[in-house]
Amino acid sequence: MKTLIRLALTVSLLAFGAAANAQNGYSAAGYYAAPQAQAAYAQEQVNAQAWAAYNAQQQANAAGWARYYADQAAAQAAAQRAAAQRTAAARPAVGNSQIRFDGRFASVGQTAPQALQFAVYAANTLQNKPYVLGGGHRSIEDSAYDCSSSTSYVLMKAGLLKRCLSSREFANYGEAGAGRFITIWVKPGEHVFITICGLRMDTSGQVTGEGPRWRVKGRNYAGFSPRHPSGF
């Protein structure tokens, strides 16, 4: 009986010692592992902050580029609007209250300046003339006309020009800018036409070789410089 008691005590002491050793081992492992875990956690925090700073910089860069492209688009749109406004300001209206057009011939009131009446009448006489390059230059009374001779014809009959000019010579005719009644639109060496009170007489039309005609359909005025006879 005493032997059994001694054996039981021995087993209990051995079990207690093993548990104590195990507890001591766990504490030691935790003691040595804690600094490494803390260092790893600290490094993760540093990495997270670095990534956050990188992402913030990328977003700032993207916002900056977005503002740049928006500013460029706005500047381009503003330039296009300004160009359109300049073109619209330079382009005359198709007719106005000072001139009437019945689809073939034009007329102005009897109170209009005499030179203006003569110019309109002269342009009306050209409405059945064909286009021939060089026509009307050797003789102002001809069977066909080109752009510069038809413009010259109208101005000569109105007493506003002494001889037939070429489109290049019209670049120095009269005064610069659109006139009150008469405007000559010049692209030197290429083309010239005339507007009277906003109604255009032009050899450029829908039919090739059609010659000088009153035109109510719009055209491109890009590259043309307006000039006018003094006082008109």
C-alpha positions as CSV (number, residue, x, y, z in Angstrom):
1,M,0.0,0.0,0.0
2,K,2.8,2.5,0.9
3,T,4.5,1.5,-2.4
4,L,1.4,2.5,-4.4
5,I,1.2,5.8,-2.6
6,R,4.9,6.5,-3.3
7,L,4.3,5.6,-7.0
8,A,1.3,8.0,-7.3
9,L,3.2,10.8,-5.7
10,T,6.1,10.3,-8.1
11,V,3.8,10.4,-11.2
12,S,2.2,13.5,-9.9
13,L,5.5,15.2,-9.4
14,L,6.7,14.2,-12.8
15,A,3.5,15.6,-14.4
16,F,3.8,18.8,-12.6
17,G,7.4,19.2,-13.6
18,A,6.5,18.6,-17.3
19,A,3.8,21.2,-17.2
20,A,6.1,23.7,-15.6
21,N,8.7,23.1,-18.2
22,A,6.2,23.4,-21.0
23,Q,4.9,26.7,-19.5
24,N,8.5,28.0,-19.2
25,G,9.2,27.1,-22.8
26,Y,6.1,28.8,-24.2
27,S,7.0,32.0,-22.3
28,A,10.5,31.9,-23.6
29,A,9.3,31.5,-27.2
30,G,6.8,34.3,-26.8
31,Y,9.5,36.5,-25.3
32,Y,11.9,36.0,-28.2
33,A,9.2,36.1,-30.9
34,A,7.5,39.4,-29.7
35,P,10.3,41.8,-30.9
36,Q,10.4,40.2,-34.4
37,A,6.6,40.5,-34.8
38,Q,6.8,44.2,-33.7
39,A,9.5,44.9,-36.2
40,A,7.5,43.2,-39.0
41,Y,4.4,45.2,-38.0
42,A,6.4,48.4,-38.0
43,Q,7.7,47.7,-41.5
44,E,4.2,47.0,-42.8
45,Q,3.1,50.3,-41.4
46,V,6.1,52.1,-43.2
47,N,5.2,50.3,-46.5
48,A,1.6,51.2,-46.2
49,Q,2.4,54.8,-45.6
50,A,4.8,54.8,-48.6
51,W,2.1,53.3,-50.8
52,A,-0.4,55.8,-49.6
53,A,2.0,58.7,-50.4
54,Y,2.7,57.2,-53.9
55,N,-1.0,56.8,-54.6
56,A,-1.7,60.4,-53.5
57,Q,1.0,61.7,-55.7
58,Q,-0.3,59.7,-58.7
59,Q,-3.8,61.2,-58.1
60,A,-2.4,64.7,-57.8
61,N,-0.5,64.1,-61.1
62,A,-3.7,62.9,-62.8
63,A,-5.6,65.9,-61.6
64,G,-2.9,68.2,-62.8
65,W,-2.9,66.7,-66.3
66,A,-6.7,66.8,-66.4
67,R,-6.6,70.5,-65.6
68,Y,-4.0,71.0,-68.2
69,Y,-6.0,69.3,-71.0
70,A,-9.2,71.1,-69.9
71,D,-7.4,74.5,-70.1
72,Q,-6.0,73.6,-73.5
73,A,-9.5,72.6,-74.8
74,A,-11.0,75.8,-73.4
75,A,-8.3,77.9,-75.0
76,Q,-8.8,76.2,-78.3
77,A,-12.6,76.6,-78.1
78,A,-12.1,80.3,-77.3
79,A,-9.8,80.8,-80.2
80,Q,-12.3,79.1,-82.6
81,R,-15.1,81.2,-81.2
82,A,-13.0,84.4,-81.7
83,A,-12.1,83.4,-85.3
84,A,-15.8,82.6,-86.1
85,Q,-16.8,86.0,-84.7
86,R,-14.1,87.8,-86.7
87,T,-15.3,86.0,-89.9
88,A,-18.9,86.7,-89.1
89,A,-18.1,90.4,-88.5
90,A,-16.2,90.6,-91.8
91,R,-18.8,88.7,-93.9
92,P,-21.6,91.0,-95.2
93,A,-25.2,90.2,-94.8
94,V,-27.0,88.8,-97.9
95,G,-28.8,92.0,-98.9
96,N,-30.4,94.6,-96.6
97,S,-33.1,97.2,-96.7
98,Q,-31.1,99.4,-99.0
99,I,-31.2,96.9,-101.9
100,R,-33.8,94.7,-103.4
101,F,-33.3,91.5,-105.4
102,D,-36.1,89.7,-107.3
103,G,-34.1,86.6,-108.0
104,R,-32.4,88.0,-111.2
105,F,-32.0,91.7,-111.0
106,A,-31.2,94.1,-108.1
107,S,-32.3,97.7,-107.5
108,V,-31.9,100.5,-105.0
109,G,-34.1,103.4,-104.2
110,Q,-33.9,106.7,-106.0
111,T,-32.6,108.4,-102.9
112,A,-29.5,106.2,-103.0
113,P,-26.2,107.9,-104.1
114,Q,-26.1,108.1,-107.9
115,A,-22.8,106.2,-108.1
116,L,-24.5,103.4,-106.1
117,Q,-27.5,103.4,-108.6
118,F,-25.1,103.2,-111.5
119,A,-23.1,100.3,-109.9
120,V,-26.3,98.2,-109.4
121,Y,-27.5,98.9,-113.0
122,A,-24.1,98.0,-114.4
123,A,-24.1,94.7,-112.4
124,N,-27.5,93.9,-113.7
125,T,-26.3,94.2,-117.3
126,L,-23.7,91.5,-116.7
127,Q,-26.3,88.9,-115.5
128,N,-26.4,87.0,-118.9
129,K,-22.6,87.2,-119.6
130,P,-20.6,84.0,-119.6
131,Y,-17.2,83.5,-117.8
132,V,-14.1,83.7,-120.0
133,L,-10.6,84.1,-118.4
134,G,-9.2,87.4,-119.7
135,G,-12.6,88.6,-121.0
136,G,-13.3,92.3,-120.5
137,H,-9.7,93.3,-120.0
138,R,-8.8,94.5,-123.5
139,S,-12.2,96.2,-123.9
140,I,-14.5,97.0,-121.0
141,E,-17.5,96.3,-123.3
142,D,-17.1,92.6,-124.1
143,S,-19.2,89.5,-124.6
144,A,-17.7,87.7,-121.6
145,Y,-15.9,88.6,-118.3
146,D,-13.8,87.1,-115.6
147,C,-13.8,87.9,-111.9
148,S,-11.6,91.0,-112.0
149,S,-13.0,92.5,-115.2
150,S,-16.6,92.2,-114.1
151,T,-15.8,93.9,-110.8
152,S,-13.9,96.6,-112.7
153,Y,-16.9,97.0,-115.0
154,V,-19.2,97.8,-112.2
155,L,-16.8,100.3,-110.6
156,M,-16.0,102.0,-113.9
157,K,-19.7,102.4,-114.8
158,A,-20.2,103.9,-111.3
159,G,-17.3,106.4,-111.9
160,L,-15.3,104.8,-109.1
161,L,-12.5,103.3,-111.2
162,K,-10.6,104.5,-114.3
163,R,-9.3,101.3,-115.8
164,C,-9.7,97.5,-115.6
165,L,-7.7,96.0,-112.7
166,S,-6.5,92.5,-112.1
167,S,-7.2,90.7,-108.8
168,R,-3.7,91.4,-107.7
169,E,-4.0,95.2,-108.4
170,F,-7.3,95.3,-106.5
171,A,-5.3,94.6,-103.3
172,N,-4.3,98.3,-103.4
173,Y,-7.6,99.7,-104.6
174,G,-9.4,102.3,-102.5
175,E,-9.3,102.0,-98.8
176,A,-8.9,99.0,-96.5
177,G,-11.9,97.5,-94.8
178,A,-15.5,96.9,-95.7
179,G,-17.4,99.9,-97.1
180,R,-20.7,101.4,-96.2
181,F,-22.3,100.5,-99.6
182,I,-19.7,98.8,-101.7
183,T,-17.0,96.3,-100.7
184,I,-14.5,94.6,-102.9
185,W,-13.3,91.2,-101.6
186,V,-9.7,90.5,-102.7
187,K,-7.5,87.4,-102.7
188,P,-4.6,88.7,-104.7
189,G,-3.7,86.7,-107.8
190,E,-6.6,84.3,-107.2
191,H,-10.1,85.9,-107.1
192,V,-12.0,89.1,-106.5
193,F,-15.7,89.9,-106.2
194,I,-17.9,92.7,-105.1
195,T,-20.8,93.2,-102.7
196,I,-23.2,96.1,-103.0
197,C,-25.3,96.8,-99.9
198,G,-24.5,93.2,-98.8
199,L,-25.6,91.5,-102.0
200,R,-22.8,89.7,-103.7
201,M,-22.0,89.7,-107.4
202,D,-19.5,86.9,-108.1
203,T,-18.3,84.7,-110.9
204,S,-18.0,81.8,-108.5
205,G,-21.3,79.9,-108.5
206,Q,-22.9,76.5,-108.9
207,V,-22.3,76.3,-112.7
208,T,-18.9,76.3,-114.3
209,G,-18.4,79.2,-116.7
210,E,-21.6,80.8,-115.6
211,G,-20.0,84.3,-115.3
212,P,-20.9,87.2,-113.1
213,R,-24.2,86.8,-111.3
214,W,-25.9,88.1,-108.2
215,R,-25.4,85.4,-105.5
216,V,-27.5,84.9,-102.4
217,K,-26.0,81.6,-101.4
218,G,-23.2,81.9,-98.9
219,R,-19.5,81.4,-99.7
220,N,-16.3,81.0,-97.9
221,Y,-14.6,84.4,-97.2
222,A,-11.4,83.0,-95.7
223,G,-8.3,84.5,-97.2
224,F,-10.2,87.5,-98.7
225,S,-9.3,91.1,-97.7
226,P,-12.1,93.7,-97.9
227,R,-11.5,97.1,-99.6
228,H,-13.9,99.8,-100.6
229,P,-14.0,103.0,-102.7
230,S,-13.5,106.1,-100.7
231,G,-16.8,107.4,-99.3
232,F,-18.7,104.2,-100.1
